[in-house]
Amino acid sequence: MRVDSLWARMWKHRIVYMFIAPYFVLFVLFQLIPLVWSFVLSFHQWSGLGNMDFIGFENYQRMLSSEQFQKALINTVFYWIVSVSTIIPISLFLACIIDSSWLKKRELIQTVLFLPYIVSWVAAALIFRMIFDHEVGLVNIIFVYFGFDPQPWLISTRLSKIPISVLIIWRLVPWYMLIIYSGLKSVDHQYYEAAFIEGANAFHRLVKITIPLISTILSFCFITLTIESFRIFAQPYALTRGGPGNSSMSIVQYLYVNGFEFFNLGYASTIGYALALILLLVSSLQIKSMTRRNKEMSM
């Protein structure tokens, strides 16, 4: 009876289902099926042509024992730590300035600050590659002008991650600044006026009022920035090609090299599922922490 009733309701609203059907068809064809197929593929050795050889957990064992994978994972964690520890504070600082009542020409300044986010990753990476060039880069020209030695930013295993980190910060700060600014607009300014009357300075108002009231927004920024950091590919690929010596290679670039340069599709699928598991674990911990914090604030 319930099945008949369900089909009757679906038939009654068949026009609605017809309009939303293309989304589900595309989802199944280009997301669900590839997701299941890549999981099956992770237990095989396959180059994309010929027969698939079932090898069990050998791809996972190879990944865990691979020095290149460990290096790519360490590099990715480095990008994540640098991004979280710099982008969110800088974005919060700029959002607070834009939200200040004393600021003149707010719309113009907001537009100028948002411009870096409009530039594509590849175009920005090519620009930064010229800026950090060892011979004629603007950064080394400034270094020489102030009496410092020019640095091999893009060809040094010790320094290669710095230009990539600077590019990530420059490109993503405007986006998270806008998100935090939208959260600041929902904060009642009467809190600030009351705190000012009580003698609280700007730092105390930021720590005691602003951050607690937009903690949900900041947690959202942390989660999305974590996902963004672990998915970086264009930045190291365009700036350093992951080198020198894999010193700046990200985990997604390592996946790309194995999948589309060495055509080891089974091993690349294994790396993809390892990345998904890491993101799921980090995001789950952050969501759990955010939920606990919200419960404590509501009590």
C-alpha positions as CSV (number, residue, x, y, z in Angstrom):
1,M,0.0,0.0,0.0
2,R,2.8,2.4,0.9
3,V,4.7,1.6,-2.3
4,D,1.5,2.3,-4.4
5,S,1.0,5.5,-2.5
6,L,4.6,6.6,-3.1
7,W,4.3,5.9,-6.8
8,A,1.0,7.7,-6.9
9,R,2.5,10.9,-5.4
10,M,5.5,10.7,-7.7
11,W,3.2,10.4,-10.7
12,K,1.1,13.3,-9.4
13,H,4.2,15.5,-9.3
14,R,5.8,13.9,-12.4
15,I,6.5,17.3,-14.0
16,V,8.5,18.4,-11.0
17,Y,10.5,15.2,-11.0
18,M,11.1,15.5,-14.7
19,F,12.8,18.9,-14.2
20,I,15.0,17.7,-11.4
21,A,15.8,14.4,-13.1
22,P,18.8,15.7,-15.2
23,Y,20.6,16.6,-12.0
24,F,20.3,13.1,-10.6
25,V,21.2,11.5,-13.9
26,L,24.4,13.6,-14.1
27,F,25.1,13.0,-10.5
28,V,24.9,9.2,-11.0
29,L,26.9,9.2,-14.2
30,F,29.7,11.6,-13.3
31,Q,29.9,11.4,-9.5
32,L,28.4,8.3,-8.0
33,I,29.6,5.7,-10.6
34,P,33.2,7.2,-10.8
35,L,33.3,7.2,-7.0
36,V,32.4,3.5,-6.8
37,W,34.6,2.6,-9.8
38,S,37.7,4.4,-8.3
39,F,37.2,2.4,-5.1
40,V,37.2,-0.8,-7.0
41,L,40.1,0.4,-9.1
42,S,42.2,1.0,-6.0
43,F,42.5,-2.8,-5.5
44,H,43.7,-3.3,-9.1
45,Q,46.7,-2.5,-11.2
46,W,45.6,-0.9,-14.5
47,S,47.1,1.6,-16.9
48,G,43.8,2.5,-18.6
49,L,44.3,-0.1,-21.4
50,G,44.4,-3.8,-21.3
51,N,43.4,-6.1,-18.5
52,M,43.0,-5.1,-14.9
53,D,45.0,-7.2,-12.5
54,F,43.6,-7.6,-9.0
55,I,46.4,-7.0,-6.4
56,G,44.4,-6.6,-3.2
57,F,45.8,-4.1,-0.7
58,E,49.2,-3.7,-2.5
59,N,48.4,-0.2,-3.6
60,Y,47.6,0.8,0.0
61,Q,50.8,-0.9,1.3
62,R,52.8,0.9,-1.4
63,M,51.2,4.2,-0.5
64,L,52.0,3.9,3.2
65,S,55.6,3.0,2.6
66,S,56.2,5.5,-0.2
67,E,58.6,8.3,0.7
68,Q,57.2,10.5,-2.1
69,F,53.7,10.1,-0.7
70,Q,54.9,11.0,2.8
71,K,56.8,14.0,1.4
72,A,53.7,15.2,-0.5
73,L,51.5,14.7,2.6
74,I,54.0,16.7,4.8
75,N,54.0,19.5,2.1
76,T,50.2,19.6,2.0
77,V,50.0,19.7,5.8
78,F,52.5,22.6,5.7
79,Y,50.3,24.5,3.2
80,W,47.3,23.8,5.4
81,I,48.9,25.0,8.6
82,V,50.3,28.2,6.9
83,S,46.9,28.9,5.3
84,V,44.8,28.4,8.5
85,S,47.3,30.4,10.7
86,T,47.5,33.4,8.3
87,I,44.4,33.6,6.0
88,I,41.8,33.6,8.8
89,P,43.5,36.2,11.0
90,I,44.3,38.5,8.1
91,S,40.8,38.1,6.7
92,L,39.3,38.9,10.2
93,F,41.5,41.9,10.5
94,L,40.6,43.3,7.1
95,A,36.9,42.5,7.6
96,C,37.0,44.4,10.9
97,I,38.5,47.4,9.2
98,I,35.9,47.4,6.4
99,D,33.2,47.1,9.1
100,S,34.5,50.1,11.0
101,S,32.3,53.2,11.1
102,W,35.2,55.6,10.6
103,L,36.2,54.1,7.2
104,K,35.6,56.3,4.2
105,K,34.8,55.0,0.7
106,R,34.1,51.5,2.1
107,E,32.7,50.1,-1.2
108,L,35.8,51.2,-3.2
109,I,38.2,49.7,-0.7
110,Q,36.2,46.5,-0.5
111,T,36.2,46.2,-4.3
112,V,40.0,46.7,-4.5
113,L,40.7,44.2,-1.7
114,F,38.5,41.6,-3.5
115,L,40.3,41.9,-6.8
116,P,42.9,39.2,-6.2
117,Y,40.2,36.5,-5.9
118,I,39.0,37.3,-9.4
119,V,42.3,36.3,-10.9
120,S,42.5,32.6,-11.8
121,W,44.9,30.3,-10.0
122,V,47.0,29.6,-13.1
123,A,47.3,33.3,-14.2
124,A,48.2,34.3,-10.6
125,A,50.8,31.5,-10.5
126,L,52.4,32.7,-13.7
127,I,52.6,36.2,-12.3
128,F,54.1,35.0,-9.0
129,R,56.6,32.9,-11.0
130,M,57.9,36.1,-12.6
131,I,57.9,38.0,-9.3
132,F,59.9,35.3,-7.5
133,D,62.3,34.6,-10.4
134,H,65.9,34.2,-9.3
135,E,67.4,36.5,-11.9
136,V,64.9,39.2,-12.7
137,G,62.1,38.7,-10.1
138,L,60.8,41.8,-8.2
139,V,61.4,40.2,-4.8
140,N,65.1,39.6,-5.4
141,I,65.4,43.1,-6.9
142,I,64.0,44.5,-3.6
143,F,66.4,42.2,-1.7
144,V,69.4,43.5,-3.6
145,Y,68.3,47.1,-3.2
146,F,68.3,46.7,0.6
147,G,71.7,44.9,0.6
148,F,70.5,41.3,0.9
149,D,71.6,38.4,-1.4
150,P,69.1,37.2,-4.0
151,Q,67.4,34.0,-3.1
152,P,66.6,31.0,-5.3
153,W,62.9,31.0,-4.4
154,L,61.7,28.6,-7.0
155,I,64.8,26.3,-7.4
156,S,65.6,25.7,-3.8
157,T,64.3,22.7,-1.8
158,R,64.4,24.9,1.3
159,L,62.5,27.9,-0.1
160,S,60.3,26.5,-2.8
161,K,57.2,26.3,-0.6
162,I,57.3,30.0,0.4
163,P,56.2,31.5,-3.0
164,I,53.4,28.9,-3.1
165,S,52.3,29.8,0.4
166,V,52.4,33.6,-0.4
167,L,50.3,32.9,-3.5
168,I,47.7,31.0,-1.6
169,I,47.4,33.7,1.1
170,W,47.2,36.5,-1.5
171,R,44.5,34.7,-3.5
172,L,42.3,33.4,-0.7
173,V,42.3,36.3,1.8
174,P,39.7,38.4,-0.2
175,W,37.2,35.5,-0.3
176,Y,37.4,34.7,3.4
177,M,37.4,38.4,4.2
178,L,34.1,38.7,2.5
179,I,32.6,35.7,4.3
180,I,33.7,37.1,7.7
181,Y,32.5,40.6,6.8
182,S,29.1,39.2,6.1
183,G,29.1,37.6,9.6
184,L,30.2,40.9,11.2
185,K,27.2,42.7,9.6
186,S,24.9,40.4,11.7
187,V,26.5,41.5,15.0
188,D,24.5,44.1,16.9
189,H,26.7,47.2,17.4
190,Q,25.0,47.9,20.7
191,Y,27.4,45.3,22.2
192,Y,30.4,47.3,21.1
193,E,28.8,50.5,22.4
194,A,28.2,49.0,25.8
195,A,31.7,47.5,25.9
196,F,33.2,50.9,25.0
197,I,31.3,52.6,27.8
198,E,32.6,50.0,30.2
199,G,36.2,50.9,29.1
200,A,37.0,47.9,26.8
201,N,39.6,48.7,24.2
202,A,39.5,47.5,20.6
203,F,41.4,44.3,21.3
204,H,39.1,43.3,24.2
205,R,36.0,44.0,22.0
206,L,37.5,41.8,19.3
207,V,38.3,38.9,21.7
208,K,35.3,39.1,24.0
209,I,32.5,40.1,21.5
210,T,33.4,39.8,17.9
211,I,35.1,36.4,17.8
212,P,32.6,34.6,20.1
213,L,29.6,36.0,18.1
214,I,31.0,34.9,14.7
215,S,32.6,31.6,15.9
216,T,30.3,29.7,13.6
217,I,31.5,31.7,10.6
218,L,35.1,31.2,11.6
219,S,34.5,27.4,12.0
220,F,33.0,27.3,8.6
221,C,36.0,29.2,7.2
222,F,38.3,26.7,8.9
223,I,36.6,23.7,7.4
224,T,36.4,25.1,3.9
225,L,40.0,26.4,4.1
226,T,41.1,22.9,5.2
227,I,39.4,21.3,2.2
228,E,40.9,24.0,-0.1
229,S,44.4,23.5,1.3
230,F,44.4,19.7,0.9
231,R,43.1,20.1,-2.7
232,I,45.7,22.5,-4.0
233,F,47.2,21.5,-7.3
234,A,47.5,24.5,-9.7
235,Q,49.7,26.5,-7.4
236,P,52.7,24.1,-7.0
237,Y,52.2,22.7,-10.5
238,A,52.4,26.1,-12.2
239,L,55.0,27.6,-9.9
240,T,57.5,24.8,-9.3
241,R,56.1,21.7,-11.0
242,G,56.3,20.2,-7.5
243,G,60.1,20.5,-7.4
244,P,62.9,20.7,-7.0
245,G,63.1,17.1,-5.8
246,N,59.4,16.9,-4.8
247,S,60.1,19.6,-2.2
248,S,56.8,21.5,-3.0
249,M,54.6,18.7,-4.4
250,S,51.1,18.5,-3.0
251,I,49.2,15.3,-2.5
252,V,46.8,16.1,-5.3
253,Q,49.7,16.8,-7.6
254,Y,51.2,13.4,-6.6
255,L,47.9,11.8,-7.5
256,Y,47.9,13.6,-10.8
257,V,51.5,12.5,-11.7
258,N,50.7,8.8,-10.9
259,G,47.4,8.8,-12.6
260,F,48.0,10.9,-15.8
261,E,51.8,10.8,-16.3
262,F,52.7,7.3,-15.2
263,F,49.1,6.0,-15.9
264,N,49.0,4.0,-12.7
265,L,45.3,4.5,-12.2
266,G,44.8,2.0,-9.5
267,Y,47.5,3.6,-7.3
268,A,46.1,7.1,-8.1
269,S,42.7,6.0,-6.9
270,T,44.2,4.8,-3.7
271,I,45.8,8.2,-3.1
272,G,42.4,9.8,-3.8
273,Y,40.7,7.7,-1.2
274,A,43.4,8.4,1.3
275,L,43.0,12.1,0.7
276,A,39.2,11.8,1.1
277,L,39.7,9.9,4.4
278,I,42.0,12.6,5.8
279,L,39.6,15.4,4.9
280,L,36.7,13.5,6.4
281,L,38.6,13.0,9.6
282,V,39.7,16.6,10.0
283,S,36.3,18.0,9.0
284,S,34.5,15.6,11.4
285,L,36.8,16.7,14.3
286,Q,36.2,20.3,13.6
287,I,32.4,19.9,13.2
288,K,32.3,18.0,16.5
289,S,34.3,20.7,18.2
290,M,32.0,23.4,16.8
291,T,28.9,21.5,17.9
292,R,30.3,21.1,21.4
293,R,31.2,24.8,21.6
294,N,27.7,25.9,20.4
295,K,26.1,23.7,23.1
296,E,28.3,25.3,25.8
297,M,27.4,28.8,24.6
298,S,23.7,27.9,24.6
299,M,23.7,26.6,28.2
